[in-house]
């Protein structure tokens, strides 16, 4: 290769890298703007319309600042006690599910993996269903027995899958995936039995299965948000390890990644943020499966870009889905995400000329 060709090749690589970084920055900025606008819309929209000025006055008032006219007690209660916790909970859950989806898809090298692939959903649902059957209504920090057993069920399911997969005699990730399906099926059978025995309380179980934020509160958000924030942050700083694992375990080891340790840490963190999200929202599908797909279709597989973009756009998606659910009469948010997301995802796949793989 001549010096001229080498220089041209170097300029080409720099140009491609610059365009990719520019696209990442643009998408991150647009996603952040979408989240901010979603928060404003989420607080304003409802059976009682709230002007942005009144929202700002309420927020500043609770921060000890008084600007303009004092909102009425009713407006203050609607904004501060109902809508802001609900919007922030939707933001946190959307971010958690999207980041967990990126992690599971990367670890399992399976584009169909989602945050519930290791039995998290089935464990949480069974725990919540059992709690419904127990006549105990005590609340601790805003959490009842349903939330506590849902969180415990999700983590116990993942722990059981991980332990059983280690004696499966197959490749680690293959065994983990197949064991997850098997344990999830067993837990689903237990859920069916619990639903059969629930009688008049069946509606409460269905509400958890379909997901929603009508029970959001500051205390519940305070209980789940630290787990989600810390878990997502620790996953983001492990983007390099996730990139290595995308290439396969041998390639990751050659790159200096401690495969066994990083795999266990990433699985634990992704399961933790999923369990925390499920505890406050119930089961909401689509977000953790499709948002990472769409992001990868746009920016490629680099986890250093896919993780933050999925976090932002997952949060935005669930905020707007919750607003739509409220406008449509408080229908389950999981129904809205499926109605909005599935056709959009199919459209994107059809328009993609080069196909997609991890």
Secondary structure, DSSP 8 states (H G I E B T S, - for coil): --HHHHHHHHHHHHHHHHHHHHHHHHHHHHHHHHHHHHHHHHHH-SSS---HHHHHHHHHHHTT---SS---HHHHIIIIIIIHHHHHHHHHHHHHHHHHHHHHHHHHT-TT--TTTTSHHHHHHHHHHHHHHS-----BTTB-HHHHHHHHHHHHHHHHHHHHHTTS-S-HHHHHHHHHHHHHHHHHHHHHHHHHHHGGGHHHHHHHHH---TT--HHHHHHHHHHHHHHHHHHHTTHHHHHHHHT-HHHHHHTT--HHHHHHHHHHHHHHHHHHHHHHH----SHHHHHHHHHHHHH-S-HHHHHHHHHHHHHHHHHHHHHHHHHTTS--HHHHHHHHHHHHHHHHHHH-SS----
